[in-house]
Amino acid sequence: MTALQSSIDAVRIAAAAADRMKGTDIVAFDVTGPIAITDVMMIVTASNERQVLAVAEEIEKDLYTKGGHLQPRSREGLQEGRWVLLDFGDFVIHVMHEEERRFYRLESLWKDCPAIDLQLPQAPEAASDDAAADTADADQ
């Protein structure tokens, strides 16, 4: 079984919102194999508590306005601002302070699950690295 397309589309909206708010290391996994209660887990890093809350708020806003009035079934971690969990039922979003992300390493739980292409624009430095690699390959 694979994740519902509606879940993938919603997570892409969430990823774009997180990216716009300068969230980093944005990844999502199709967890339908090991977890029967949800389709997708998305993780995004923020550098401080204020940014964690801002990213989570922007994700919620965009999923409501662009995702067909989607609202989380539950929200956790808003008081501390270190790790906000947004549970939308078919997908779950973790907005984590960089220290919590390093400590808990959630990706290791889903390392065997397929990654979802979030269709985010490439960072300029990554794009220039790819272009340099392509040029080097062409020279050989």
Secondary structure as GFF3:
##gff-version 3
##sequence-region A 1 140
A	DSSP	alpha_helix	5	20	.	.	.	ID=ss1
A	DSSP	beta_strand	24	30	.	.	.	ID=ss2
A	DSSP	beta_strand	40	46	.	.	.	ID=ss3
A	DSSP	alpha_helix	49	65	.	.	.	ID=ss4
A	DSSP	beta_strand	74	76	.	.	.	ID=ss5
A	DSSP	beta_strand	83	87	.	.	.	ID=ss6
A	DSSP	beta_strand	91	97	.	.	.	ID=ss7
A	DSSP	alpha_helix	98	104	.	.	.	ID=ss8
A	DSSP	three_ten_helix	106	110	.	.	.	ID=ss9
A	DSSP	alpha_helix	124	139	.	.	.	ID=ss10
###
